Amino acid sequence: MGKLVKCQVCGLIMEEDKLHDFCPKCNAPKEKFDVLADEAAEKVFRSEYTNDLHMRLINYCNKIEALAEAGIDDNLDPACVKLFKKAKEEAILIKQISKAELAGHMNKGKW
């Protein structure tokens, strides 16, 4: 993988050899990109896998919410509804925690 560069305008990070004359996100000229220091680039490379796992976890939580909502709507009996409500609450909580973790990664340049 080549050197990473970051757009000063929008923050997009990409490989230097894939950058053309303008930022693909905000159209800033190529001159508005800075090469990331090796330490910063390493954070980006190392966090890619974990960030992808967080996104997958968030997607699974969305599916659990939808399943739980279907169970709540089915309303077979109070014990089932109670379980579905608990599953929905926990999925929402896990999703929010994972989002907060991703936000923390971004604040530390690990994205």
C-alpha positions as CSV (number, residue, x, y, z in Angstrom):
1,M,0.0,0.0,0.0
2,G,1.3,3.5,-0.9
3,K,1.6,6.6,1.2
4,L,-1.6,8.0,2.6
5,V,-2.7,11.6,2.0
6,K,-5.4,13.6,3.8
7,C,-7.4,16.4,2.3
8,Q,-7.1,19.6,4.3
9,V,-10.6,20.7,3.2
10,C,-12.8,17.7,3.9
11,G,-10.5,15.2,5.7
12,L,-10.7,12.4,3.1
13,I,-7.8,10.0,3.5
14,M,-6.7,8.0,0.5
15,E,-3.6,6.4,-1.1
16,E,-1.4,9.0,-2.7
17,D,-1.0,7.1,-6.0
18,K,-4.8,7.0,-6.4
19,L,-5.2,10.7,-6.1
20,H,-5.9,12.6,-9.3
21,D,-6.0,16.3,-9.8
22,F,-8.9,16.9,-7.4
23,C,-10.3,15.4,-4.2
24,P,-13.0,12.9,-5.2
25,K,-15.1,14.1,-2.2
26,C,-15.0,17.9,-2.2
27,N,-13.1,18.7,-5.5
28,A,-10.3,20.5,-3.6
29,P,-7.1,20.6,-5.8
30,K,-4.4,18.0,-5.3
31,E,-2.2,20.6,-3.6
32,K,-4.7,20.6,-0.6
33,F,-3.6,17.1,0.4
34,D,-0.9,16.4,3.0
35,V,1.1,13.2,3.3
36,L,0.3,11.5,6.6
37,A,3.2,10.8,8.9
38,D,4.1,7.1,9.2
39,E,2.6,6.9,12.7
40,A,-0.7,8.4,11.6
41,A,-0.9,6.2,8.5
42,E,-0.2,3.1,10.7
43,K,-3.2,4.0,12.9
44,V,-5.4,4.2,9.8
45,F,-4.1,0.9,8.4
46,R,-4.5,-0.9,11.7
47,S,-7.9,0.4,12.5
48,E,-9.5,-0.5,9.2
49,Y,-10.3,-4.0,10.2
50,T,-11.7,-3.1,13.6
51,N,-13.8,-0.2,12.2
52,D,-15.3,-2.7,9.6
53,L,-16.1,-5.0,12.5
54,H,-17.9,-2.2,14.3
55,M,-19.9,-1.5,11.1
56,R,-20.9,-5.1,10.8
57,L,-21.9,-5.2,14.5
58,I,-24.1,-2.1,13.9
59,N,-25.7,-3.8,10.9
60,Y,-26.5,-6.9,13.0
61,C,-28.0,-4.7,15.7
62,N,-30.3,-3.2,13.1
63,K,-31.4,-6.7,12.1
64,I,-32.0,-7.6,15.7
65,E,-34.1,-4.4,16.2
66,A,-36.2,-5.3,13.2
67,L,-36.7,-8.9,14.4
68,A,-37.5,-7.8,17.9
69,E,-40.0,-5.2,16.5
70,A,-41.7,-8.0,14.5
71,G,-42.0,-10.1,17.7
72,I,-43.4,-7.1,19.7
73,D,-45.9,-6.6,16.9
74,D,-46.9,-10.3,16.9
75,N,-47.8,-9.9,20.6
76,L,-48.1,-13.7,21.2
77,D,-47.8,-13.5,24.9
78,P,-46.4,-11.2,27.6
79,A,-43.2,-13.3,28.1
80,C,-42.4,-13.2,24.4
81,V,-43.1,-9.5,24.2
82,K,-40.9,-8.9,27.2
83,L,-38.0,-10.8,25.6
84,F,-38.4,-9.0,22.3
85,K,-38.4,-5.6,24.0
86,K,-35.3,-6.5,26.0
87,A,-33.6,-7.7,22.7
88,K,-34.5,-4.4,21.0
89,E,-33.2,-2.3,24.0
90,E,-29.9,-4.2,24.1
91,A,-29.4,-4.0,20.3
92,I,-29.9,-0.2,20.5
93,L,-27.5,0.1,23.4
94,I,-24.8,-2.0,21.7
95,K,-25.3,0.0,18.5
96,Q,-24.8,3.3,20.3
97,I,-21.7,2.0,22.1
98,S,-20.2,0.9,18.8
99,K,-21.0,4.2,17.2
100,A,-19.3,6.0,20.1
101,E,-16.2,3.8,19.7
102,L,-16.1,4.6,16.0
103,A,-16.3,8.3,16.9
104,G,-13.5,7.9,19.3
105,H,-11.4,6.3,16.6
106,M,-12.1,9.2,14.3
107,N,-11.0,11.7,16.9
108,K,-7.8,9.8,17.3
109,G,-7.1,9.7,13.6
110,K,-7.9,5.9,13.4
111,W,-10.2,5.9,10.4
